[in-house]
Amino acid sequence: MKLFDKTLLKKKILHFFLLVVLILVWIALSIQYIEKSFFYQKVQPIFLDISNILNYNIGAIWDIEFSILSLISFIFVLFFWFTIWKFYKKWIYSLKKRNQTISYWTITILAKIGYYIIITICIFISLKIIWIDLSSLTMIISALSVWIGFWLQTIVSNFISGIILMFEQSITEWDFIEIWTDLRGTVVNINMRSTTIRTNNNINVIVPNQSFIDNNIINWTFNDNLVRLHIPFWVEYWTPTEKVEEVILWALKDSNIYHINTDKKRPFIVMTGMWNSSVDFNLYVWVQWNETNTPLISKWKFLKMIYKALNDNNISIPFPQRDLHIKNAIPLEVNINNK
């Protein structure tokens, strides 16, 4: 094992060098920091020319003038806060390695909250750097508040829902959930606005957080890793129910299908109905939650076992049959023409 990664070391050196260069450039371009230096009188004309160039207005948007110096400062502030965010994220996730009692979900919440706090500070400082009057910006936002309120209503609702999900922890990352009737998968990421669910087909579905507040959600891994499956099947009339139970349970015990069989969680069979063509049963069996990740495959294993057990013991599986009764029939006249 190598003591250090050369590629990672080169990236760190490059980032540090770039950060130092930007700091030096920013300080050098800010004339007020060097006015008291001993060589200022000698190079004052050069610095004045540079200062005039850097403070030259290159454009204006909404009566807000931009200069080269303000744009350079703006880029520097963005890079500076991005570097702080990288160090903060690395430090937060290092806490998990040093203290195993801290849950991964707590670390994730701290990382996301810190990210949005740093982004908010970065935005306000960056606006100040380019000399935008925040009071005038507040007036513009106030004038558009009604339109912004209608436009951001859904976004704010999803944002608040994301905060509720993070602190409530009813749904966490790597939970296997079912939402609606046709969407089930593993939660791979929870953001402030949306949540990403990865289905069994390896398709990432981005769901707004408000959907988890407004709808009923099935969380297969909320408190326990054990779940109970029910596999429906049916047999024809006149089949003894005791024989059905004995055949299926013995076949299940003799099979290599993974299931749980303890005193409190034994597999059992229940008769659920007597219909026109069949007597219906349900096989209830306890499995680990990872078996529910692929529900079709899991049920296929048990159905295959049930089908084989019924056939081996000459128990018929019925299909719908209908008797046709003709009332008030009209005799048909049949003529045979022999040629």
C-alpha positions as CSV (number, residue, x, y, z in Angstrom):
1,M,0.0,0.0,0.0
2,K,1.4,3.4,-0.9
3,L,2.0,5.9,1.8
4,F,0.4,8.7,-0.3
5,D,-1.4,9.1,-3.6
6,K,0.7,11.1,-6.0
7,T,-2.3,12.3,-8.0
8,L,-4.1,13.5,-4.9
9,L,-0.9,15.2,-3.7
10,K,-0.5,17.0,-7.0
11,K,-4.1,18.2,-6.9
12,K,-3.7,19.6,-3.4
13,I,-0.4,21.4,-4.3
14,L,-2.2,22.9,-7.4
15,H,-5.1,24.0,-5.4
16,F,-2.9,25.6,-2.7
17,F,-0.7,27.3,-5.3
18,L,-3.8,28.7,-7.1
19,L,-5.3,29.9,-3.9
20,V,-2.0,31.7,-3.0
21,V,-1.8,33.3,-6.4
22,L,-5.4,34.6,-6.2
23,I,-4.8,36.0,-2.7
24,L,-1.6,37.8,-3.9
25,V,-3.3,39.1,-7.0
26,W,-6.3,40.3,-5.0
27,I,-4.1,42.1,-2.5
28,A,-1.9,43.6,-5.2
29,L,-4.9,44.9,-7.1
30,S,-6.3,46.5,-4.0
31,I,-4.3,49.7,-4.0
32,Q,-5.4,50.8,-0.5
33,Y,-3.4,47.9,1.0
34,I,-0.1,49.1,-0.4
35,E,-0.4,52.9,-0.2
36,K,1.7,52.9,3.0
37,S,4.5,50.8,1.6
38,F,8.0,52.3,1.3
39,F,8.2,51.9,-2.5
40,Y,4.8,53.2,-3.2
41,Q,6.1,56.7,-4.1
42,K,8.4,55.3,-6.8
43,V,5.8,53.1,-8.5
44,Q,2.8,55.3,-7.8
45,P,2.2,56.2,-11.4
46,I,2.3,52.6,-12.5
47,F,-0.2,51.6,-9.8
48,L,-2.4,54.5,-10.6
49,D,-2.6,53.4,-14.2
50,I,-3.3,49.8,-13.1
51,S,-5.9,51.1,-10.7
52,N,-7.6,53.1,-13.4
53,I,-7.7,50.1,-15.7
54,L,-9.0,47.8,-13.1
55,N,-11.7,50.2,-11.9
56,Y,-12.8,50.9,-15.4
57,N,-16.5,50.2,-15.8
58,I,-17.1,47.5,-18.3
59,G,-20.9,47.5,-18.2
60,A,-24.0,48.0,-16.1
61,I,-27.1,46.0,-15.4
62,W,-30.0,47.7,-13.6
63,D,-27.9,50.7,-12.9
64,I,-25.3,48.5,-11.3
65,E,-21.8,49.1,-12.7
66,F,-19.2,46.4,-13.0
67,S,-15.5,46.8,-13.1
68,I,-12.6,44.4,-13.8
69,L,-11.6,44.5,-10.2
70,S,-15.1,43.7,-8.9
71,L,-15.3,40.7,-11.2
72,I,-11.9,39.4,-10.1
73,S,-12.9,39.9,-6.5
74,F,-16.2,38.1,-7.2
75,I,-14.4,35.1,-8.7
76,F,-11.9,35.0,-5.8
77,V,-14.7,35.0,-3.2
78,L,-16.5,32.2,-5.0
79,F,-13.3,30.1,-5.1
80,F,-12.5,31.0,-1.5
81,W,-15.9,29.8,-0.2
82,F,-15.9,26.8,-2.4
83,T,-12.5,25.8,-0.8
84,I,-14.0,26.3,2.6
85,W,-17.0,24.1,1.7
86,K,-14.6,21.3,0.5
87,F,-12.7,21.4,3.8
88,Y,-15.9,21.6,5.8
89,K,-17.4,18.5,4.0
90,K,-14.1,16.6,4.5
91,W,-14.0,17.5,8.2
92,I,-17.7,16.5,8.8
93,Y,-17.3,13.1,7.2
94,S,-14.0,12.5,9.1
95,L,-16.0,12.7,12.3
96,K,-17.7,9.4,11.4
97,K,-14.4,7.7,11.3
98,R,-13.2,9.1,14.6
99,N,-16.5,8.6,16.4
100,Q,-18.5,5.5,15.4
101,T,-21.4,6.4,17.6
102,I,-22.4,9.2,15.2
103,S,-24.9,8.0,12.7
104,Y,-24.3,8.4,9.0
105,W,-27.6,10.3,8.7
106,T,-26.5,12.9,11.3
107,I,-23.4,13.5,9.4
108,T,-25.4,13.9,6.2
109,I,-27.7,16.5,7.8
110,L,-24.8,18.5,9.2
111,A,-23.1,18.4,5.8
112,K,-26.2,19.6,3.9
113,I,-27.1,22.3,6.5
114,G,-23.5,23.6,6.4
115,Y,-23.5,23.6,2.6
116,Y,-26.6,25.9,2.5
117,I,-25.3,28.2,5.2
118,I,-22.0,28.6,3.3
119,I,-23.8,29.2,0.0
120,T,-26.0,31.9,1.6
121,I,-23.0,33.7,3.1
122,C,-21.1,33.4,-0.2
123,I,-24.0,35.0,-2.1
124,F,-24.3,38.0,0.2
125,I,-20.6,38.6,0.4
126,S,-20.2,38.2,-3.4
127,L,-23.0,40.7,-4.0
128,K,-21.3,43.1,-1.6
129,I,-18.0,42.6,-3.4
130,I,-19.3,43.7,-6.7
131,W,-20.9,46.8,-5.0
132,I,-24.5,45.9,-5.3
133,D,-26.7,47.9,-3.0
134,L,-28.6,45.2,-1.1
135,S,-31.3,47.8,-0.2
136,S,-32.1,48.4,-3.8
137,L,-32.0,44.7,-4.4
138,T,-34.6,44.3,-1.6
139,M,-36.8,46.9,-3.3
140,I,-36.7,44.9,-6.6
141,I,-37.5,41.7,-4.8
142,S,-40.4,43.4,-2.9
143,A,-41.8,44.7,-6.2
144,L,-41.8,41.2,-7.6
145,S,-42.8,39.5,-4.4
146,V,-46.3,38.6,-5.5
147,W,-45.0,37.0,-8.8
148,I,-42.1,35.3,-7.0
149,G,-44.5,34.0,-4.4
150,F,-46.7,32.2,-6.9
151,W,-43.7,31.0,-8.9
152,L,-41.7,29.7,-5.9
153,Q,-44.7,28.2,-4.1
154,T,-43.9,24.7,-5.1
155,I,-40.2,25.1,-4.6
156,V,-40.6,26.5,-1.1
157,S,-43.0,23.7,-0.3
158,N,-40.5,21.1,-1.5
159,F,-37.8,22.8,0.4
160,I,-39.7,22.8,3.7
161,S,-40.7,19.1,3.1
162,G,-37.0,18.3,2.6
163,I,-36.1,19.9,6.0
164,I,-39.0,17.8,7.6
165,L,-37.7,14.6,6.1
166,M,-34.1,15.3,7.3
167,F,-35.1,15.9,10.9
168,E,-38.0,13.5,11.1
169,Q,-35.9,10.6,9.5
170,S,-39.0,8.7,8.5
171,I,-37.1,8.1,5.2
172,T,-33.3,7.9,5.1
173,E,-30.7,7.1,2.5
174,W,-30.5,3.4,1.5
175,D,-34.1,2.7,2.7
176,F,-36.2,0.6,0.3
177,I,-39.5,2.4,-0.1
178,E,-42.6,2.1,-2.2
179,I,-44.4,5.3,-3.4
180,W,-47.6,5.1,-5.4
181,T,-48.3,1.8,-7.0
182,D,-45.6,1.6,-9.7
183,L,-42.6,3.1,-8.1
184,R,-40.4,1.3,-5.6
185,G,-36.7,1.4,-5.1
186,T,-33.7,2.4,-2.9
187,V,-33.3,6.0,-1.7
188,V,-29.8,7.0,-2.8
189,N,-29.9,10.8,-2.1
190,I,-32.1,13.2,-0.2
191,N,-31.7,16.9,-1.1
192,M,-33.5,19.9,0.1
193,R,-35.8,20.0,-2.9
194,S,-36.0,16.5,-4.2
195,T,-35.2,12.8,-3.4
196,T,-33.5,10.4,-5.8
197,I,-34.9,6.8,-5.9
198,R,-33.0,4.1,-7.8
199,T,-35.4,1.4,-9.1
200,N,-34.5,-2.3,-9.7
201,N,-34.0,-1.4,-13.4
202,N,-31.2,0.9,-12.3
203,I,-33.2,4.0,-13.3
204,N,-32.9,7.1,-11.1
205,V,-36.2,8.7,-10.4
206,I,-36.2,12.3,-9.0
207,V,-39.3,12.8,-6.8
208,P,-40.2,16.2,-5.2
209,N,-40.0,16.1,-1.4
210,Q,-43.6,17.2,-1.1
211,S,-44.8,13.9,-2.5
212,F,-43.4,12.1,0.6
213,I,-45.5,14.4,2.8
214,D,-48.7,14.3,0.9
215,N,-48.8,10.6,0.0
216,N,-48.7,7.3,1.9
217,I,-45.2,5.8,1.7
218,I,-44.3,2.2,2.4
219,N,-40.9,2.0,4.0
220,W,-39.8,-1.7,3.9
221,T,-36.7,-1.0,6.1
222,F,-38.0,1.6,8.6
223,N,-37.7,-0.3,11.9
224,D,-36.9,-3.9,11.1
225,N,-35.2,-5.9,8.3
226,L,-37.8,-8.6,8.4
227,V,-40.9,-8.5,6.2
228,R,-43.7,-11.0,5.5
229,L,-44.6,-12.0,1.9
230,H,-48.0,-13.5,1.0
231,I,-48.1,-15.7,-2.1
232,P,-51.6,-16.5,-3.4
233,F,-52.5,-19.8,-5.0
234,W,-55.7,-21.9,-5.5
235,V,-56.8,-25.5,-5.9
236,E,-59.9,-27.2,-7.2
237,Y,-62.9,-28.1,-5.0
238,W,-63.0,-31.4,-3.1
239,T,-59.3,-31.1,-2.3
240,P,-58.7,-31.6,1.5
241,T,-57.3,-28.4,3.0
242,E,-55.1,-30.4,5.4
243,K,-53.4,-32.1,2.5
244,V,-52.8,-28.7,0.8
245,E,-51.2,-27.3,3.9
246,E,-49.1,-30.5,4.5
247,V,-47.9,-30.6,0.9
248,I,-46.9,-27.0,0.6
249,L,-45.2,-26.6,4.0
250,W,-43.3,-29.8,3.5
251,A,-42.1,-28.7,0.1
252,L,-41.1,-25.3,1.5
253,K,-39.1,-27.0,4.3
254,D,-37.4,-29.3,1.8
255,S,-36.6,-26.5,-0.7
256,N,-33.5,-24.3,-0.7
257,I,-35.5,-21.1,-0.8
258,Y,-34.3,-18.7,1.9
259,H,-37.0,-18.0,4.5
260,I,-37.3,-17.6,8.3
261,N,-38.7,-20.4,10.4
262,T,-38.7,-19.6,14.1
263,D,-41.2,-20.1,16.9
264,K,-42.6,-16.6,16.4
265,K,-42.2,-16.4,12.6
266,R,-43.2,-19.7,11.1
267,P,-44.6,-20.0,7.6
268,F,-48.3,-20.8,7.5
269,I,-51.2,-21.2,5.0
270,V,-54.6,-19.6,5.2
271,M,-57.7,-20.3,3.1
272,T,-58.9,-16.9,1.9
273,G,-62.0,-17.8,-0.1
274,M,-64.2,-20.2,-2.0
275,W,-65.0,-18.9,-5.5
276,N,-66.8,-20.2,-8.6
277,S,-64.0,-22.4,-9.8
278,S,-61.5,-22.7,-7.0
279,V,-60.6,-22.6,-3.3
280,D,-58.1,-19.9,-2.7
281,F,-55.1,-20.0,-0.3
282,N,-52.3,-17.7,0.8
283,L,-48.8,-18.8,1.8
284,Y,-47.4,-16.4,4.4
285,V,-43.6,-16.5,4.8
286,W,-41.1,-14.3,6.6
287,V,-38.0,-13.1,4.6
288,Q,-35.2,-10.6,4.9
289,W,-36.0,-7.1,3.4
290,N,-33.5,-7.6,0.6
291,E,-35.8,-10.3,-0.8
292,T,-38.4,-7.6,-1.4
293,N,-36.0,-5.6,-3.5
294,T,-36.9,-8.0,-6.3
295,P,-40.6,-8.9,-5.5
296,L,-41.2,-10.6,-8.8
297,I,-38.2,-12.9,-8.5
298,S,-39.0,-13.6,-4.8
299,K,-42.6,-14.6,-5.5
300,W,-41.5,-16.6,-8.6
301,K,-39.4,-18.8,-6.4
302,F,-42.3,-19.6,-4.1
303,L,-44.8,-20.0,-6.9
304,K,-42.5,-22.4,-8.7
305,M,-42.1,-24.5,-5.5
306,I,-45.9,-24.5,-5.0
307,Y,-46.6,-25.4,-8.6
308,K,-44.2,-28.4,-8.5
309,A,-45.5,-29.5,-5.1
310,L,-49.2,-29.5,-6.3
311,N,-48.3,-31.4,-9.5
312,D,-46.2,-34.0,-7.7
313,N,-49.1,-34.8,-5.4
314,N,-51.8,-34.8,-8.1
315,I,-53.6,-31.7,-6.8
316,S,-55.2,-30.0,-9.7
317,I,-55.0,-26.2,-10.3
318,P,-58.4,-25.2,-11.7
319,F,-59.2,-22.7,-14.3
320,P,-62.5,-20.8,-14.8
321,Q,-65.3,-22.9,-16.4
322,R,-68.7,-21.8,-17.4
323,D,-71.9,-23.9,-18.1
324,L,-74.1,-22.7,-20.9
325,H,-77.8,-23.3,-20.4
326,I,-80.2,-22.6,-23.4
327,K,-83.8,-21.8,-22.5
328,N,-86.7,-21.6,-24.9
329,A,-84.7,-23.2,-27.7
330,I,-86.0,-22.9,-31.2
331,P,-85.7,-26.2,-33.2
332,L,-83.4,-26.0,-36.2
333,E,-84.5,-27.6,-39.4
334,V,-81.7,-29.6,-41.0
335,N,-81.8,-30.6,-44.7
336,I,-79.4,-33.1,-46.1
337,N,-78.8,-32.8,-49.8
338,N,-77.3,-35.9,-51.3
339,K,-75.9,-35.3,-54.7
